[in-house]
Amino acid sequence: MLSLPRFWPCPPAHVIFDCDGVLVDSEAISNEASAAWATSLGWPMRAADARAHFLGLSDQTMYACIAGQIGHPIPPAAIAAFEALLKDRFAQDLKAIPGAVELVKHLFDRHVPLSVASSGQRDKVRTNLAKIGILDCFAGRTHSANDVAKAKPAPDLYLRAAHHAGVAPASCIAIEDSPNGVKAAVAAGMAVIGFAYETSKEALLGAGAHLVGETMAEIGALLDRSLDQRAQPGG
């Protein structure tokens, strides 16, 4: 059994989830669509390439990256068409990460304050959380790339989530599945659990994650221990 670090918030004042790849299994859909779109714009790639280039980045950062590769701005109509395509794909095919809904509802039932801090667009985040039935568990505390000047790996989203909740960043636990997201939460001064669903444990630890779980059950066990264990003296 992993021991909790001495600095670990026990109990945490707030638990903050990334969305894509942590709560909703959206990344396979996004990677496939992004690869096809980038290829159509003149930057040939596969879904695995899209994941390597864009994982954990905001949409605007992805658009800028593609524009830099193809040597000219992406027409607004092309961006609008891509976003409409993604919206349709999510409406048809989006599913929850296995165990994510159960974990969020378990924490909600334990009266743990919850937030989301996502690199996605505000409407997409809220729509996707509603689709899997957990939007209300976050009580309006959904923070997106629309809300900050600098997206992940900058700490702005996590700092905003803590400020909005009225808690110190060091009293929060963040759950992240991407190296960029882990870096953002660590830079904000939070305790970070990496979710090794599609990203390797080594990559998450290398980005600074303090603990890593490979399933939502493992992450839930770590969170329950955090809630049930008293803070260690001198931690």
LOPA-315898 format. One record per atom (N, C-alpha, C): residue number from 1; residue in one letter; z negated, y, x negated. Coordinates in nm, 3 decimals. Example, Ala and Ser with C-alpha at 12.3 -4.5 7.8 and 13.67 -1.06 7.14 Angstrom:
BEGIN
  nr rest       w       v       u
   1    a  -0.780  -0.569  -1.319
   1    a  -0.780  -0.450  -1.230
   1    a  -0.780  -0.330  -1.320
   2    s  -0.708  -0.225  -1.285
   2    s  -0.714  -0.106  -1.367
   2    s  -0.787   0.003  -1.290
end
This chain:
BEGIN
  nr rest       w       v       u
   1    m   0.000  -0.119  -0.084
   1    m   0.000   0.000   0.000
   1    m   0.000   0.125  -0.088
   2    l   0.090   0.219  -0.059
   2    l   0.096   0.342  -0.136
   2    l  -0.029   0.426  -0.111
   3    s  -0.085   0.481  -0.217
   3    s  -0.197   0.572  -0.201
   3    s  -0.145   0.713  -0.180
   4    l  -0.216   0.790  -0.101
   4    l  -0.176   0.928  -0.076
   4    l  -0.216   1.014  -0.195
   5    p  -0.129   1.104  -0.239
   5    p  -0.164   1.194  -0.350
   5    p  -0.288   1.277  -0.316
   6    r  -0.360   1.321  -0.417
   6    r  -0.484   1.396  -0.395
   6    r  -0.460   1.527  -0.321
   7    f  -0.343   1.587  -0.341
   7    f  -0.315   1.715  -0.274
   7    f  -0.270   1.697  -0.130
   8    w  -0.254   1.572  -0.086
   8    w  -0.193   1.544   0.044
   8    w  -0.275   1.605   0.157
   9    p  -0.209   1.670   0.255
   9    p  -0.283   1.729   0.367
   9    p  -0.333   1.620   0.463
  10    c  -0.464   1.604   0.471
  10    c  -0.526   1.503   0.556
  10    c  -0.633   1.569   0.643
  11    p  -0.607   1.591   0.770
  11    p  -0.480   1.564   0.837
  11    p  -0.383   1.681   0.820
  12    p  -0.254   1.657   0.838
  12    p  -0.158   1.767   0.831
  12    p  -0.171   1.860   0.951
  13    a  -0.150   1.989   0.928
  13    a  -0.150   2.085   1.038
  13    a  -0.019   2.080   1.115
  14    h   0.086   2.028   1.050
  14    h   0.218   2.030   1.111
  14    h   0.304   1.923   1.044
  15    v   0.390   1.859   1.120
  15    v   0.489   1.766   1.065
  15    v   0.627   1.820   1.100
  16    i   0.710   1.833   0.997
  16    i   0.842   1.895   1.013
  16    i   0.950   1.793   0.978
  17    f   1.038   1.767   1.072
  17    f   1.146   1.671   1.053
  17    f   1.278   1.742   1.026
  18    d   1.354   1.691   0.930
  18    d   1.497   1.718   0.928
  18    d   1.555   1.649   1.051
  19    c   1.678   1.683   1.087
  19    c   1.737   1.623   1.207
  19    c   1.841   1.517   1.173
  20    d   1.954   1.559   1.115
  20    d   2.063   1.465   1.087
  20    d   2.022   1.365   0.980
  21    g   2.032   1.237   1.013
  21    g   1.995   1.133   0.919
  21    g   1.849   1.098   0.918
  22    v   1.767   1.174   0.992
  22    v   1.624   1.144   1.006
  22    v   1.592   1.111   1.151
  23    l   1.634   1.196   1.243
  23    l   1.611   1.173   1.385
  23    l   1.735   1.120   1.454
  24    v   1.851   1.177   1.424
  24    v   1.975   1.132   1.486
  24    v   2.066   1.072   1.379
  25    d   2.132   0.963   1.417
  25    d   2.221   0.892   1.324
  25    d   2.359   0.954   1.331
  26    s   2.367   1.079   1.286
  26    s   2.488   1.159   1.301
  26    s   2.574   1.162   1.176
  27    e   2.521   1.117   1.064
  27    e   2.592   1.143   0.939
  27    e   2.718   1.061   0.923
  28    a   2.720   0.938   0.974
  28    a   2.843   0.859   0.967
  28    a   2.954   0.927   1.047
  29    i   2.919   0.978   1.166
  29    i   3.017   1.050   1.247
  29    i   3.064   1.175   1.174
  30    s   2.970   1.252   1.122
  30    s   3.004   1.377   1.053
  30    s   3.089   1.351   0.929
  31    n   3.051   1.249   0.850
  31    n   3.124   1.222   0.727
  31    n   3.267   1.179   0.754
  32    e   3.285   1.094   0.854
  32    e   3.420   1.049   0.889
  32    e   3.505   1.166   0.936
  33    a   3.450   1.248   1.025
  33    a   3.525   1.361   1.079
  33    a   3.551   1.466   0.971
  34    s   3.451   1.493   0.887
  34    s   3.467   1.593   0.782
  34    s   3.572   1.551   0.680
  35    a   3.573   1.422   0.646
  35    a   3.671   1.372   0.550
  35    a   3.813   1.386   0.605
  36    a   3.831   1.349   0.731
  36    a   3.964   1.361   0.791
  36    a   4.008   1.506   0.799
  37    w   3.915   1.594   0.833
  37    w   3.947   1.736   0.845
  37    w   3.979   1.797   0.710
  38    a   3.896   1.769   0.609
  38    a   3.922   1.822   0.475
  38    a   4.057   1.773   0.423
  39    t   4.088   1.646   0.450
  39    t   4.217   1.591   0.408
  39    t   4.331   1.665   0.475
  40    s   4.317   1.694   0.604
  40    s   4.422   1.765   0.677
  40    s   4.441   1.907   0.626
  41    l   4.334   1.964   0.568
  41    l   4.342   2.100   0.515
  41    l   4.393   2.105   0.371
  42    g   4.405   1.987   0.308
  42    g   4.459   1.984   0.173
  42    g   4.365   1.935   0.065
  43    w   4.248   1.883   0.104
  43    w   4.155   1.827   0.007
  43    w   4.132   1.681   0.045
  44    p   4.211   1.589  -0.009
  44    p   4.201   1.448   0.031
  44    p   4.065   1.389  -0.004
  45    m   4.005   1.320   0.092
  45    m   3.878   1.252   0.066
  45    m   3.853   1.145   0.170
  46    r   3.758   1.057   0.137
  46    r   3.711   0.954   0.228
  46    r   3.573   0.993   0.280
  47    a   3.524   0.914   0.375
  47    a   3.392   0.944   0.432
  47    a   3.284   0.945   0.324
  48    a   3.294   0.851   0.229
  48    a   3.194   0.846   0.121
  48    a   3.199   0.972   0.036
  49    d   3.320   1.027   0.016
  49    d   3.332   1.151  -0.060
  49    d   3.268   1.267   0.016
  50    a   3.291   1.271   0.147
  50    a   3.231   1.377   0.229
  50    a   3.079   1.371   0.220
  51    r   3.024   1.252   0.224
  51    r   2.879   1.238   0.212
  51    r   2.831   1.292   0.077
  52    a   2.902   1.255  -0.030
  52    a   2.861   1.298  -0.164
  52    a   2.868   1.450  -0.179
  53    h   2.969   1.512  -0.118
  53    h   2.988   1.656  -0.134
  53    h   2.899   1.738  -0.040
  54    f   2.877   1.688   0.083
  54    f   2.824   1.775   0.188
  54    f   2.686   1.737   0.240
  55    l   2.629   1.624   0.197
  55    l   2.502   1.580   0.253
  55    l   2.394   1.686   0.236
  56    g   2.331   1.722   0.347
  56    g   2.220   1.817   0.344
  56    g   2.261   1.962   0.340
  57    l   2.391   1.990   0.342
  57    l   2.438   2.129   0.337
  57    l   2.462   2.182   0.478
  58    s   2.455   2.312   0.493
  58    s   2.488   2.374   0.621
  58    s   2.638   2.369   0.643
  59    d   2.679   2.386   0.769
  59    d   2.822   2.389   0.800
  59    d   2.892   2.500   0.723
  60    q   2.829   2.617   0.718
  60    q   2.892   2.730   0.650
  60    q   2.912   2.702   0.502
  61    t   2.816   2.635   0.440
  61    t   2.830   2.599   0.299
  61    t   2.943   2.498   0.281
  62    m   2.955   2.403   0.373
  62    m   3.064   2.307   0.367
  62    m   3.199   2.377   0.380
  63    y   3.209   2.471   0.474
  63    y   3.335   2.542   0.492
  63    y   3.372   2.618   0.365
  64    a   3.273   2.681   0.303
  64    a   3.299   2.756   0.180
  64    a   3.343   2.664   0.067
  65    c   3.283   2.545   0.062
  65    c   3.319   2.447  -0.040
  65    c   3.464   2.402  -0.024
  66    i   3.502   2.373   0.100
  66    i   3.640   2.330   0.127
  66    i   3.737   2.443   0.095
  67    a   3.703   2.564   0.138
  67    a   3.791   2.678   0.111
  67    a   3.811   2.698  -0.039
  68    g   3.705   2.679  -0.116
  68    g   3.717   2.693  -0.260
  68    g   3.810   2.589  -0.320
  69    q   3.809   2.469  -0.264
  69    q   3.894   2.363  -0.316
  69    q   4.041   2.381  -0.279
  70    i   4.066   2.431  -0.157
  70    i   4.206   2.445  -0.114
  70    i   4.264   2.580  -0.151
  71    g   4.179   2.672  -0.197
  71    g   4.228   2.797  -0.253
  71    g   4.254   2.908  -0.153
  72    h   4.208   2.892  -0.030
  72    h   4.223   3.000   0.069
  72    h   4.124   2.978   0.183
  73    p   4.090   3.084   0.257
  73    p   3.996   3.070   0.368
  73    p   4.048   2.974   0.474
  74    i   3.957   2.907   0.540
  74    i   3.995   2.819   0.650
  74    i   4.015   2.905   0.775
  75    p   4.127   2.891   0.845
  75    p   4.149   2.970   0.966
  75    p   4.039   2.947   1.069
  76    p   3.990   3.052   1.133
  76    p   3.885   3.035   1.234
  76    p   3.921   2.934   1.343
  77    a   4.048   2.929   1.380
  77    a   4.089   2.834   1.484
  77    a   4.070   2.690   1.437
  78    a   4.091   2.665   1.308
  78    a   4.071   2.530   1.255
  78    a   3.923   2.492   1.257
  79    i   3.837   2.588   1.225
  79    i   3.693   2.563   1.230
  79    i   3.648   2.536   1.373
  80    a   3.698   2.617   1.466
  80    a   3.661   2.598   1.607
  80    a   3.705   2.462   1.658
  81    a   3.825   2.419   1.619
  81    a   3.875   2.289   1.662
  81    a   3.791   2.176   1.604
  82    f   3.752   2.190   1.478
  82    f   3.669   2.088   1.414
  82    f   3.532   2.079   1.482
  83    e   3.471   2.193   1.510
  83    e   3.340   2.192   1.574
  83    e   3.347   2.134   1.715
  84    a   3.457   2.160   1.786
  84    a   3.474   2.103   1.920
  84    a   3.491   1.951   1.911
  85    l   3.565   1.906   1.809
  85    l   3.583   1.762   1.790
  85    l   3.449   1.694   1.761
  86    l   3.370   1.754   1.673
  86    l   3.239   1.696   1.642
  86    l   3.150   1.692   1.766
  87    k   3.152   1.798   1.844
  87    k   3.070   1.802   1.966
  87    k   3.106   1.687   2.058
  88    d   3.236   1.662   2.073
  88    d   3.281   1.552   2.159
  88    d   3.239   1.417   2.102
  89    r   3.253   1.400   1.970
  89    r   3.215   1.274   1.907
  89    r   3.065   1.248   1.923
  90    f   2.984   1.352   1.904
  90    f   2.840   1.334   1.920
  90    f   2.806   1.299   2.064
  91    a   2.871   1.364   2.159
  91    a   2.844   1.337   2.300
  91    a   2.874   1.192   2.335
  92    q   2.976   1.136   2.270
  92    q   3.017   0.999   2.301
  92    q   2.938   0.894   2.222
  93    d   2.917   0.920   2.094
  93    d   2.875   0.813   2.003
  93    d   2.737   0.830   1.940
  94    l   2.674   0.946   1.955
  94    l   2.549   0.971   1.883
  94    l   2.436   0.880   1.931
  95    k   2.362   0.827   1.834
  95    k   2.244   0.745   1.863
  95    k   2.127   0.795   1.778
  96    a   2.009   0.758   1.820
  96    a   1.890   0.790   1.741
  96    a   1.881   0.698   1.621
  97    i   1.822   0.749   1.513
  97    i   1.784   0.663   1.402
  97    i   1.685   0.558   1.455
  98    p   1.700   0.432   1.419
  98    p   1.607   0.329   1.470
  98    p   1.461   0.366   1.443
  99    g   1.384   0.368   1.549
  99    g   1.241   0.398   1.538
  99    g   1.205   0.545   1.544
 100    a   1.305   0.635   1.538
 100    a   1.274   0.778   1.533
 100    a   1.215   0.829   1.664
 101    v   1.273   0.789   1.775
 101    v   1.222   0.836   1.905
 101    v   1.079   0.789   1.925
 102    e   1.054   0.663   1.892
 102    e   0.920   0.608   1.908
 102    e   0.819   0.682   1.820
 103    l   0.859   0.714   1.696
 103    l   0.768   0.784   1.606
 103    l   0.737   0.924   1.657
 104    v   0.838   0.998   1.698
 104    v   0.816   1.134   1.747
 104    v   0.725   1.131   1.870
 105    k   0.751   1.040   1.962
 105    k   0.668   1.033   2.083
 105    k   0.525   0.989   2.050
 106    h   0.510   0.903   1.952
 106    h   0.376   0.862   1.908
 106    h   0.298   0.981   1.852
 107    l   0.363   1.060   1.767
 107    l   0.297   1.178   1.711
 107    l   0.266   1.280   1.820
 108    f   0.360   1.297   1.912
 108    f   0.340   1.389   2.024
 108    f   0.219   1.346   2.106
 109    d   0.207   1.216   2.131
 109    d   0.094   1.164   2.208
 109    d  -0.038   1.182   2.132
 110    r  -0.030   1.190   2.000
 110    r  -0.150   1.216   1.919
 110    r  -0.177   1.366   1.904
 111    h  -0.098   1.446   1.973
 111    h  -0.115   1.592   1.973
 111    h  -0.091   1.653   1.835
 112    v   0.002   1.594   1.761
 112    v   0.041   1.649   1.631
 112    v   0.150   1.754   1.653
 113    p   0.131   1.878   1.610
 113    p   0.235   1.979   1.624
 113    p   0.358   1.940   1.541
 114    l   0.475   1.949   1.602
 114    l   0.599   1.904   1.540
 114    l   0.704   2.015   1.540
 115    s   0.785   2.017   1.435
 115    s   0.899   2.108   1.427
 115    s   1.019   2.033   1.372
 116    v   1.136   2.094   1.388
 116    v   1.259   2.048   1.323
 116    v   1.309   2.161   1.234
 117    a   1.354   2.125   1.114
 117    a   1.416   2.221   1.023
 117    a   1.547   2.159   0.976
 118    s   1.657   2.203   1.036
 118    s   1.787   2.139   1.016
 118    s   1.890   2.234   0.960
 119    s   1.976   2.181   0.873
 119    s   2.089   2.259   0.822
 119    s   2.201   2.273   0.925
 120    g   2.189   2.205   1.038
 120    g   2.291   2.213   1.142
 120    g   2.285   2.343   1.220
 121    q   2.385   2.362   1.304
 121    q   2.389   2.478   1.391
 121    q   2.291   2.461   1.507
 122    r   2.235   2.573   1.553
 122    r   2.127   2.570   1.653
 122    r   2.164   2.490   1.777
 123    d   2.279   2.519   1.836
 123    d   2.318   2.452   1.960
 123    d   2.335   2.302   1.938
 124    k   2.394   2.265   1.823
 124    k   2.414   2.124   1.794
 124    k   2.281   2.051   1.780
 125    v   2.188   2.112   1.709
 125    v   2.058   2.049   1.688
 125    v   1.988   2.025   1.822
 126    r   1.983   2.127   1.906
 126    r   1.914   2.114   2.033
 126    r   1.984   2.014   2.125
 127    t   2.117   2.018   2.127
 127    t   2.192   1.923   2.210
 127    t   2.168   1.780   2.166
 128    n   2.170   1.757   2.035
 128    n   2.152   1.621   1.985
 128    n   2.010   1.570   2.009
 129    l   1.910   1.656   1.994
 129    l   1.773   1.614   2.023
 129    l   1.755   1.583   2.171
 130    a   1.819   1.663   2.255
 130    a   1.812   1.638   2.400
 130    a   1.879   1.506   2.434
 131    k   1.989   1.476   2.367
 131    k   2.063   1.352   2.396
 131    k   1.978   1.229   2.371
 132    i   1.894   1.233   2.268
 132    i   1.811   1.115   2.240
 132    i   1.672   1.126   2.304
 133    g   1.650   1.233   2.382
 133    g   1.533   1.240   2.468
 133    g   1.405   1.291   2.404
 134    i   1.416   1.369   2.295
 134    i   1.292   1.415   2.230
 134    i   1.286   1.567   2.211
 135    l   1.380   1.641   2.267
 135    l   1.379   1.786   2.247
 135    l   1.247   1.848   2.291
 136    d   1.194   1.804   2.405
 136    d   1.071   1.864   2.457
 136    d   0.949   1.839   2.367
 137    c   0.956   1.738   2.283
 137    c   0.842   1.710   2.194
 137    c   0.823   1.819   2.089
 138    f   0.926   1.900   2.069
 138    f   0.918   2.004   1.966
 138    f   0.884   2.142   2.023
 139    a   0.868   2.151   2.153
 139    a   0.815   2.272   2.217
 139    a   0.884   2.400   2.169
 140    g   1.015   2.394   2.155
 140    g   1.090   2.512   2.113
 140    g   1.089   2.537   1.964
 141    r   1.022   2.452   1.887
 141    r   1.013   2.473   1.742
 141    r   1.127   2.399   1.671
 142    t   1.250   2.443   1.699
 142    t   1.367   2.388   1.631
 142    t   1.430   2.500   1.550
 143    h   1.436   2.482   1.420
 143    h   1.485   2.584   1.327
 143    h   1.614   2.533   1.263
 144    s   1.714   2.620   1.256
 144    s   1.846   2.578   1.213
 144    s   1.903   2.674   1.110
 145    a   2.021   2.640   1.060
 145    a   2.088   2.726   0.963
 145    a   2.115   2.865   1.018
 146    n   2.122   2.878   1.151
 146    n   2.145   3.009   1.212
 146    n   2.027   3.104   1.191
 147    d   1.912   3.050   1.157
 147    d   1.789   3.130   1.155
 147    d   1.752   3.186   1.019
 148    v   1.825   3.148   0.914
 148    v   1.787   3.190   0.779
 148    v   1.909   3.238   0.702
 149    a   1.882   3.320   0.600
 149    a   1.991   3.371   0.516
 149    a   2.039   3.265   0.418
 150    k   1.947   3.181   0.371
 150    k   1.981   3.080   0.272
 150    k   1.945   2.942   0.326
 151    a   2.044   2.853   0.328
 151    a   2.022   2.718   0.378
 151    a   1.965   2.629   0.267
 152    k   1.929   2.506   0.301
 152    k   1.884   2.410   0.202
 152    k   1.988   2.397   0.091
 153    p   1.948   2.386  -0.036
 153    p   1.816   2.352  -0.089
 153    p   1.719   2.469  -0.106
 154    a   1.755   2.589  -0.060
 154    a   1.658   2.699  -0.060
 154    a   1.544   2.664   0.036
 155    p   1.424   2.715   0.014
 155    p   1.309   2.677   0.096
 155    p   1.299   2.751   0.228
 156    d   1.393   2.841   0.258
 156    d   1.378   2.934   0.369
 156    d   1.350   2.866   0.503
 157    l   1.422   2.758   0.534
 157    l   1.403   2.692   0.663
 157    l   1.261   2.638   0.677
 158    y   1.211   2.577   0.573
 158    y   1.077   2.521   0.580
 158    y   0.970   2.630   0.584
 159    l   0.992   2.736   0.510
 159    l   0.898   2.848   0.515
 159    l   0.898   2.911   0.654
 160    r   1.015   2.921   0.715
 160    r   1.024   2.976   0.851
 160    r   0.948   2.886   0.949
 161    a   0.967   2.755   0.937
 161    a   0.900   2.663   1.029
 161    a   0.748   2.676   1.018
 162    a   0.697   2.685   0.896
 162    a   0.552   2.699   0.878
 162    a   0.504   2.833   0.932
 163    h   0.577   2.939   0.902
 163    h   0.537   3.072   0.950
 163    h   0.538   3.077   1.103
 164    h   0.641   3.021   1.163
 164    h   0.653   3.021   1.309
 164    h   0.537   2.945   1.372
 165    a   0.490   2.840   1.304
 165    a   0.379   2.760   1.356
 165    a   0.243   2.820   1.322
 166    g   0.243   2.921   1.234
 166    g   0.117   2.985   1.196
 166    g   0.032   2.900   1.104
 167    v   0.096   2.820   1.018
 167    v   0.022   2.733   0.927
 167    v   0.071   2.755   0.784
 168    a  -0.012   2.718   0.689
 168    a   0.026   2.727   0.548
 168    a   0.123   2.615   0.513
 169    p   0.226   2.643   0.434
 169    p   0.320   2.537   0.395
 169    p   0.251   2.415   0.333
 170    a   0.146   2.438   0.255
 170    a   0.077   2.327   0.188
 170    a   0.005   2.235   0.286
 171    s  -0.011   2.279   0.411
 171    s  -0.077   2.195   0.511
 171    s   0.023   2.114   0.593
 172    c   0.151   2.122   0.556
 172    c   0.258   2.056   0.631
 172    c   0.311   1.934   0.556
 173    i   0.360   1.837   0.633
 173    i   0.435   1.724   0.578
 173    i   0.578   1.734   0.630
 174    a   0.675   1.727   0.540
 174    a   0.816   1.730   0.576
 174    a   0.877   1.592   0.557
 175    i   0.969   1.556   0.647
 175    i   1.040   1.429   0.640
 175    i   1.187   1.460   0.616
 176    e   1.242   1.411   0.507
 176    e   1.379   1.444   0.466
 176    e   1.454   1.321   0.416
 177    d   1.586   1.321   0.439
 177    d   1.668   1.209   0.393
 177    d   1.767   1.246   0.284
 178    s   1.776   1.373   0.248
 178    s   1.875   1.414   0.148
 178    s   1.807   1.481   0.030
 179    p   1.864   1.468  -0.090
 179    p   1.807   1.539  -0.205
 179    p   1.798   1.689  -0.184
 180    n   1.899   1.751  -0.122
 180    n   1.893   1.895  -0.097
 180    n   1.778   1.930  -0.004
 181    g   1.756   1.849   0.098
 181    g   1.646   1.874   0.190
 181    g   1.511   1.856   0.124
 182    v   1.499   1.751   0.042
 182    v   1.375   1.729  -0.032
 182    v   1.345   1.849  -0.121
 183    k   1.446   1.896  -0.193
 183    k   1.427   2.011  -0.282
 183    k   1.380   2.134  -0.204
 184    a   1.436   2.153  -0.085
 184    a   1.397   2.268  -0.003
 184    a   1.251   2.261   0.037
 185    a   1.208   2.144   0.084
 185    a   1.069   2.129   0.129
 185    a   0.971   2.137   0.012
 186    v   1.007   2.079  -0.102
 186    v   0.921   2.088  -0.220
 186    v   0.909   2.234  -0.265
 187    a   1.022   2.305  -0.265
 187    a   1.020   2.446  -0.306
 187    a   0.935   2.530  -0.212
 188    a   0.925   2.487  -0.085
 188    a   0.841   2.558   0.011
 188    a   0.692   2.527  -0.008
 189    g   0.661   2.430  -0.093
 189    g   0.522   2.396  -0.119
 189    g   0.464   2.291  -0.026
 190    m   0.551   2.210   0.036
 190    m   0.505   2.110   0.132
 190    m   0.492   1.972   0.069
 191    a   0.413   1.888   0.133
 191    a   0.412   1.745   0.101
 191    a   0.537   1.685   0.162
 192    v   0.606   1.599   0.089
 192    v   0.738   1.552   0.133
 192    v   0.745   1.400   0.130
 193    i   0.786   1.344   0.243
 193    i   0.817   1.202   0.252
 193    i   0.969   1.189   0.261
 194    g   1.028   1.119   0.166
 194    g   1.171   1.092   0.171
 194    g   1.199   0.971   0.259
 195    f   1.308   0.978   0.336
 195    f   1.349   0.868   0.423
 195    f   1.472   0.803   0.361
 196    a   1.453   0.686   0.302
 196    a   1.562   0.617   0.231
 196    a   1.639   0.529   0.328
 197    y   1.710   0.593   0.419
 197    y   1.791   0.521   0.519
 197    y   1.928   0.493   0.462
 198    e   1.997   0.596   0.417
 198    e   2.125   0.579   0.349
 198    e   2.121   0.633   0.206
 199    t   2.028   0.722   0.178
 199    t   2.009   0.773   0.043
 199    t   1.909   0.683  -0.030
 200    s   1.932   0.659  -0.159
 200    s   1.844   0.569  -0.233
 200    s   1.706   0.629  -0.254
 201    k   1.608   0.540  -0.266
 201    k   1.472   0.583  -0.297
 201    k   1.469   0.661  -0.428
 202    e   1.547   0.615  -0.526
 202    e   1.548   0.680  -0.657
 202    e   1.600   0.823  -0.647
 203    a   1.703   0.844  -0.566
 203    a   1.758   0.980  -0.551
 203    a   1.658   1.073  -0.486
 204    l   1.585   1.023  -0.388
 204    l   1.486   1.106  -0.318
 204    l   1.367   1.138  -0.409
 205    l   1.320   1.038  -0.482
 205    l   1.211   1.063  -0.576
 205    l   1.256   1.157  -0.687
 206    g   1.381   1.140  -0.731
 206    g   1.434   1.228  -0.834
 206    g   1.444   1.372  -0.790
 207    a   1.464   1.393  -0.659
 207    a   1.471   1.529  -0.604
 207    a   1.333   1.589  -0.584
 208    g   1.228   1.505  -0.595
 208    g   1.092   1.558  -0.584
 208    g   1.009   1.503  -0.471
 209    a   1.063   1.408  -0.392
 209    a   0.982   1.351  -0.283
 209    a   0.855   1.289  -0.340
 210    h   0.744   1.311  -0.270
 210    h   0.615   1.260  -0.318
 210    h   0.594   1.114  -0.278
 211    l   0.643   1.077  -0.161
 211    l   0.639   0.940  -0.112
 211    l   0.773   0.910  -0.047
 212    v   0.807   0.783  -0.035
 212    v   0.934   0.744   0.028
 212    v   0.908   0.626   0.120
 213    g   0.969   0.632   0.239
 213    g   0.969   0.520   0.332
 213    g   1.111   0.478   0.360
 214    e   1.132   0.348   0.377
 214    e   1.267   0.297   0.401
 214    e   1.295   0.275   0.549
 215    t   1.192   0.279   0.632
 215    t   1.207   0.266   0.777
 215    t   1.116   0.367   0.845
 216    m   1.144   0.394   0.971
 216    m   1.056   0.483   1.046
 216    m   0.918   0.422   1.064
 217    a   0.910   0.290   1.067
 217    a   0.778   0.226   1.076
 217    a   0.696   0.256   0.951
 218    e   0.759   0.254   0.834
 218    e   0.687   0.286   0.710
 218    e   0.643   0.432   0.709
 219    i   0.732   0.520   0.754
 219    i   0.696   0.662   0.759
 219    i   0.584   0.686   0.861
 220    g   0.593   0.618   0.974
 220    g   0.487   0.630   1.073
 220    g   0.352   0.585   1.020
 221    a   0.352   0.478   0.941
 221    a   0.226   0.430   0.883
 221    a   0.168   0.533   0.786
 222    l   0.255   0.597   0.706
 222    l   0.208   0.701   0.614
 222    l   0.151   0.820   0.691
 223    l   0.219   0.858   0.800
 223    l   0.171   0.971   0.879
 223    l   0.039   0.938   0.949
 224    d   0.027   0.817   1.001
 224    d  -0.100   0.778   1.065
 224    d  -0.214   0.779   0.964
 225    r  -0.189   0.732   0.842
 225    r  -0.293   0.738   0.739
 225    r  -0.328   0.882   0.707
 226    s  -0.227   0.968   0.703
 226    s  -0.253   1.110   0.676
 226    s  -0.338   1.172   0.786
 227    l  -0.316   1.129   0.909
 227    l  -0.391   1.183   1.022
 227    l  -0.534   1.127   1.028
 228    d  -0.551   1.004   0.982
 228    d  -0.680   0.937   0.997
 228    d  -0.771   0.951   0.876
 229    q  -0.713   0.985   0.761
 229    q  -0.791   0.992   0.637
 229    q  -0.838   1.134   0.612
 230    r  -0.963   1.148   0.572
 230    r  -1.015   1.280   0.536
 230    r  -0.956   1.325   0.403
 231    a  -0.941   1.455   0.388
 231    a  -0.894   1.509   0.261
 231    a  -0.991   1.469   0.150
 232    q  -0.935   1.438   0.032
 232    q  -1.018   1.398  -0.080
 232    q  -1.081   1.520  -0.146
 233    p  -1.208   1.514  -0.182
 233    p  -1.272   1.628  -0.248
 233    p  -1.197   1.665  -0.376
 234    g  -1.176   1.794  -0.393
 234    g  -1.105   1.841  -0.511
 234    g  -0.957   1.826  -0.502
 235    g  -0.901   1.779  -0.384
 235    g  -0.759   1.759  -0.371
 235    g  -0.687   1.888  -0.344
end
